[in-house]
Amino acid sequence: MRDYLEFEQPIREIEERIEKLTGAGAARGSVQDEIRKLKARLAQTELELYSRLTPWQRTQLARHALRPSVLDYVAAMCRDFVELHGDRAFGDDRAIVGGLARFNGRSVMVIGHQKGKTLKERMQRNFGMPNPEGYRKALRLMKLAEKFRRPLLTFIDTPGAYPGIGAEERGQAEAIARNLLVMAGLKVPIVSVVIGEGGSGGALALAVADRVLMLEHAIYSVISPEGCAAILWNNPAKAPEAAAALKMTAHDLLNLGVIDEVIPEPVGGAHRDPHGMAERASKVLSTHLSQLEELPVAELLARRTEKYRRMGAVAVPPPPAS
């Protein structure tokens, strides 16, 4: 079963027509001819639709309920994954998962946001919005990776850190800030991939990396389109306009120098071919890790520092001659 988004209705109509004809008379030549014509029309419709997506439509794809999660990628790309739990201070936050794994012949530490697929699982995972103990669990695993000299892979997919009173009482802002500080100086290669939503500090707390990659239909922004629209226009319905203004799509951020590479998705999004998407991501991740592993630690840290110092630089014109 496909879960169609609103803008995908033309595709839905063609696919349902193909399904109906296939079940009605598979042996009749006239029906087979009609099915072939519909399949050609479907391919053309998909090509036209997905080649001109708006930022808001990409946002909808990034949030798709069937989009592959970090655990899906770990299962497809890694072997011998051993999940580690708890922050050794308060509890185990299921919105962040992590552990040791074997990736293309190397031992790595993997950390990522986990939203869940069904409503029950999403509630258990707090819809991918971590509490402070989630970020402190991630911090513990980062330090383990550094201690045992294991590269770090992080997968970003969160609307943002959980904004509840309990989270604030337990030090949400400090937990995020601590992760930023530690990741900036972590003495192992770090590669981050935005696989869905990259929302605010909740995403950045796992994304201070040597290489930041994004899937083609992922988004990465300081605030959600709805939140931006509510602040600027006092009207969340203006989210599509906010999505365009925020420059939050993968290609926008590549042009701005915020990310390092865009990983193409299958036609229709990563959820249409999770296995194929995992294969593409695995090749790109392996290439970047191999390049980073060749660098001495001092050079690795110097390049990481320079990478973030370059972001947001503004060229100030000289004062006019008097």
C-alpha positions as CSV (number, residue, x, y, z in Angstrom):
1,M,0.0,0.0,0.0
2,R,1.3,3.5,-0.9
3,D,0.6,6.4,1.3
4,Y,-0.1,9.2,-1.3
5,L,0.6,12.8,-0.5
6,E,-1.9,15.5,-1.7
7,F,0.3,16.5,-4.7
8,E,0.7,12.9,-5.7
9,Q,-3.0,12.4,-6.6
10,P,-2.3,12.4,-10.4
11,I,0.0,9.4,-9.8
12,R,-2.5,7.7,-7.6
13,E,-5.2,7.9,-10.2
14,I,-3.0,6.3,-12.9
15,E,-1.8,3.5,-10.6
16,E,-5.2,2.7,-9.4
17,R,-6.4,2.5,-13.0
18,I,-3.5,0.1,-13.9
19,E,-4.3,-2.1,-10.8
20,K,-8.0,-2.3,-11.8
21,L,-7.2,-3.2,-15.4
22,T,-4.6,-5.8,-14.3
23,G,-7.2,-7.5,-12.1
24,A,-10.0,-7.3,-14.7
25,G,-8.5,-9.0,-17.7
26,A,-4.9,-9.8,-17.7
27,A,-5.2,-12.2,-20.7
28,R,-6.9,-9.8,-23.1
29,G,-4.7,-8.1,-25.6
30,S,-6.6,-4.8,-25.7
31,V,-6.3,-4.6,-21.9
32,Q,-2.5,-5.2,-22.1
33,D,-2.2,-2.4,-24.6
34,E,-4.0,0.0,-22.4
35,I,-1.9,-1.0,-19.4
36,R,1.3,-0.4,-21.4
37,K,0.0,3.1,-22.4
38,L,-0.9,3.8,-18.7
39,K,2.6,2.7,-17.5
40,A,4.3,5.0,-20.0
41,R,2.0,7.8,-19.0
42,L,2.8,7.1,-15.3
43,A,6.5,7.3,-15.9
44,Q,6.2,10.6,-17.7
45,T,3.9,12.0,-15.0
46,E,6.3,11.0,-12.2
47,L,9.3,12.5,-14.1
48,E,7.5,15.8,-14.6
49,L,6.0,15.9,-11.0
50,Y,9.2,15.1,-9.1
51,S,11.5,17.2,-11.2
52,R,9.7,20.4,-10.2
53,L,8.8,19.9,-6.5
54,T,8.3,23.0,-4.4
55,P,10.1,23.4,-1.0
56,W,6.9,22.6,0.8
57,Q,6.3,19.5,-1.3
58,R,9.8,18.4,-0.4
59,T,9.0,19.0,3.2
60,Q,6.0,16.7,2.9
61,L,8.3,14.0,1.4
62,A,10.8,14.5,4.1
63,R,8.1,13.8,6.7
64,H,6.5,10.9,4.9
65,A,5.3,8.2,7.3
66,L,7.0,5.4,5.3
67,R,10.4,7.1,4.9
68,P,13.3,4.9,5.9
69,S,14.6,5.6,9.4
70,V,18.0,5.3,11.0
71,L,17.3,1.7,12.1
72,D,16.3,0.8,8.5
73,Y,19.6,2.2,7.2
74,V,21.6,0.4,9.9
75,A,19.9,-2.9,9.0
76,A,20.6,-2.5,5.3
77,M,24.1,-1.0,5.5
78,C,25.7,-2.4,8.6
79,R,26.4,-5.8,10.3
80,D,26.7,-6.8,13.9
81,F,24.8,-3.7,15.3
82,V,24.8,-3.6,19.1
83,E,22.5,-0.9,20.4
84,L,23.6,0.9,23.6
85,H,21.2,2.4,26.0
86,G,20.9,5.1,28.6
87,D,22.8,8.3,29.6
88,R,24.0,6.9,32.9
89,A,22.3,9.9,34.6
90,F,18.5,9.8,34.1
91,G,17.2,7.2,31.7
92,D,17.1,5.9,28.1
93,D,15.5,8.2,25.5
94,R,14.1,6.1,22.7
95,A,14.0,9.1,20.3
96,I,17.7,8.6,19.8
97,V,19.3,5.3,19.1
98,G,23.0,4.4,18.8
99,G,25.5,1.7,19.1
100,L,28.5,0.0,17.6
101,A,28.3,-1.7,14.1
102,R,30.4,-2.9,11.2
103,F,30.2,-0.7,8.1
104,N,31.9,-1.8,4.9
105,G,34.6,-3.6,6.8
106,R,35.3,-1.0,9.5
107,S,34.0,-0.7,13.0
108,V,31.9,2.5,13.5
109,M,29.7,4.2,16.1
110,V,26.2,5.0,14.7
111,I,23.8,7.5,16.3
112,G,20.5,8.8,15.0
113,H,17.0,10.1,15.6
114,Q,14.3,7.5,15.4
115,K,10.7,8.6,14.8
116,G,8.9,5.3,14.4
117,K,6.5,4.2,11.7
118,T,3.2,3.3,13.4
119,L,1.3,5.7,15.8
120,K,2.2,3.5,18.7
121,E,5.9,3.4,17.9
122,R,5.9,7.2,17.2
123,M,4.5,7.8,20.7
124,Q,7.1,5.5,22.2
125,R,9.8,7.4,20.3
126,N,8.2,10.8,21.2
127,F,7.9,11.5,17.4
128,G,11.7,11.7,17.1
129,M,11.9,14.7,19.5
130,P,14.7,13.9,22.1
131,N,14.8,14.9,25.7
132,P,18.1,15.9,27.4
133,E,18.8,12.3,28.3
134,G,18.7,11.5,24.6
135,Y,21.4,14.0,23.8
136,R,23.4,12.9,26.8
137,K,23.2,9.3,25.6
138,A,24.5,10.5,22.2
139,L,27.3,12.3,24.0
140,R,28.3,9.2,25.9
141,L,28.5,7.2,22.7
142,M,30.5,10.0,21.0
143,K,33.1,9.8,23.8
144,L,33.2,6.0,23.5
145,A,33.8,6.4,19.7
146,E,36.7,8.8,20.5
147,K,38.1,6.5,23.2
148,F,38.2,3.5,20.9
149,R,39.1,5.5,17.8
150,R,35.9,4.6,15.9
151,P,34.5,6.9,13.1
152,L,31.1,8.4,13.9
153,L,28.1,8.2,11.6
154,T,25.0,10.2,12.6
155,F,21.6,10.1,10.9
156,I,19.4,13.2,11.3
157,D,15.6,13.0,11.3
158,T,13.8,15.2,13.9
159,P,11.4,18.1,13.9
160,G,13.5,19.4,16.8
161,A,14.3,18.8,20.5
162,Y,11.3,18.2,22.8
163,P,10.1,21.5,24.2
164,G,8.3,20.2,27.3
165,I,8.7,21.6,30.8
166,G,10.4,18.4,32.0
167,A,13.0,18.7,29.3
168,E,13.7,22.3,30.2
169,E,14.0,21.4,33.9
170,R,16.6,18.7,33.1
171,G,18.7,21.0,31.0
172,Q,17.7,20.7,27.4
173,A,19.7,23.7,26.2
174,E,22.8,22.7,28.1
175,A,22.6,19.2,26.7
176,I,22.4,20.4,23.1
177,A,25.2,23.0,23.7
178,R,27.5,20.4,25.2
179,N,27.1,18.1,22.2
180,L,28.0,21.0,19.9
181,L,31.1,21.7,21.9
182,V,32.2,18.1,22.1
183,M,31.6,17.3,18.5
184,A,33.6,20.3,17.4
185,G,36.7,18.8,19.0
186,L,36.0,15.0,18.7
187,K,39.2,13.3,17.5
188,V,37.6,10.9,15.1
189,P,36.1,11.4,11.6
190,I,32.4,12.4,11.7
191,V,29.9,12.1,8.8
192,S,26.3,13.2,9.3
193,V,23.4,12.4,6.9
194,V,20.1,14.3,7.0
195,I,17.7,11.5,6.0
196,G,14.4,13.3,6.7
197,E,13.8,16.4,8.8
198,G,16.7,18.4,10.2
199,G,15.0,20.7,12.7
200,S,16.8,23.4,14.7
201,G,19.2,22.6,17.5
202,G,17.7,19.2,17.9
203,A,19.2,18.3,14.6
204,L,22.4,20.3,15.0
205,A,23.3,18.4,18.2
206,L,24.1,15.4,16.1
207,A,25.4,17.3,13.0
208,V,28.6,19.1,13.8
209,A,30.5,16.9,11.4
210,D,33.4,16.9,9.0
211,R,31.0,16.1,6.2
212,V,27.3,16.9,6.2
213,L,25.3,15.1,3.6
214,M,21.6,15.3,2.7
215,L,19.2,13.1,0.9
216,E,17.6,14.8,-2.1
217,H,14.2,15.4,-0.5
218,A,15.4,16.0,3.1
219,I,15.1,19.4,4.8
220,Y,17.4,21.2,7.3
221,S,16.5,24.4,8.9
222,V,16.7,26.6,12.1
223,I,12.9,26.3,12.4
224,S,10.0,24.4,10.9
225,P,8.0,26.1,8.1
226,E,4.9,26.1,10.4
227,G,6.9,27.7,13.3
228,C,8.4,30.3,11.0
229,A,5.0,31.2,9.5
230,A,3.5,31.5,13.0
231,I,6.2,34.0,14.1
232,L,6.4,36.1,10.9
233,W,2.7,36.2,9.9
234,N,0.9,34.8,12.9
235,N,-0.6,32.3,10.5
236,P,0.7,28.6,10.3
237,A,-1.2,28.2,7.0
238,K,1.5,30.3,5.3
239,A,4.0,27.3,5.9
240,P,4.5,26.8,2.1
241,E,5.7,30.4,1.7
242,A,7.9,30.0,4.8
243,A,9.4,26.8,3.4
244,A,10.5,28.7,0.2
245,A,11.9,31.6,2.2
246,L,13.9,29.4,4.6
247,K,16.1,27.9,1.8
248,M,15.8,24.6,3.7
249,T,16.1,22.1,0.7
250,A,19.2,20.0,0.0
251,H,20.1,21.9,-3.2
252,D,19.6,25.3,-1.5
253,L,21.9,24.3,1.3
254,L,24.5,22.9,-1.0
255,N,24.6,26.2,-2.9
256,L,25.0,28.1,0.4
257,G,27.9,25.9,1.5
258,V,26.1,24.5,4.6
259,I,26.2,20.8,3.4
260,D,28.8,19.0,1.3
261,E,26.8,16.7,-0.9
262,V,23.3,15.8,-2.0
263,I,22.5,12.1,-2.3
264,P,19.9,11.4,-5.0
265,E,16.7,9.6,-4.1
266,P,14.7,7.1,-6.2
267,V,11.9,8.6,-8.2
268,G,9.1,9.4,-5.7
269,G,11.3,9.5,-2.6
270,A,13.4,7.2,-0.5
271,H,10.3,5.2,0.7
272,R,9.7,4.0,-2.8
273,D,12.9,2.0,-2.8
274,P,14.5,1.8,0.7
275,H,17.0,-0.9,-0.4
276,G,18.2,1.1,-3.4
277,M,18.4,4.3,-1.2
278,A,20.5,2.5,1.4
279,E,22.9,1.2,-1.4
280,R,23.3,4.8,-2.7
281,A,23.9,6.2,0.8
282,S,26.3,3.5,1.7
283,K,28.6,4.2,-1.3
284,V,28.6,8.0,-0.6
285,L,29.2,7.5,3.1
286,S,32.1,5.0,2.5
287,T,33.8,7.4,0.1
288,H,33.7,10.3,2.6
289,L,34.8,8.1,5.5
290,S,37.8,6.8,3.5
291,Q,38.9,10.4,2.6
292,L,38.6,11.5,6.3
293,E,40.4,8.5,7.7
294,E,43.5,9.4,5.7
295,L,43.9,12.8,7.5
296,P,46.0,13.2,10.7
297,V,43.9,14.2,13.7
298,A,45.4,17.7,13.9
299,E,44.5,18.4,10.2
300,L,41.0,16.8,10.7
301,L,40.2,19.1,13.5
302,A,41.7,22.2,11.8
303,R,39.5,21.5,8.7
304,R,36.4,21.0,10.8
305,T,37.0,24.3,12.6
306,E,37.5,26.1,9.3
307,K,34.4,24.5,7.8
308,Y,32.2,26.1,10.4
309,R,34.0,29.4,10.5
310,R,33.3,29.9,6.8
311,M,29.6,29.5,7.2
312,G,27.6,32.7,7.2
313,A,30.6,34.9,6.4
314,V,29.6,38.3,5.1
315,A,31.9,40.4,2.9
316,V,31.7,44.0,4.2
317,P,32.3,46.6,1.4
318,P,35.0,49.2,2.2
319,P,33.7,52.6,3.3
320,P,33.2,55.2,0.6
321,A,36.1,57.5,-0.1
322,S,35.8,60.8,1.6
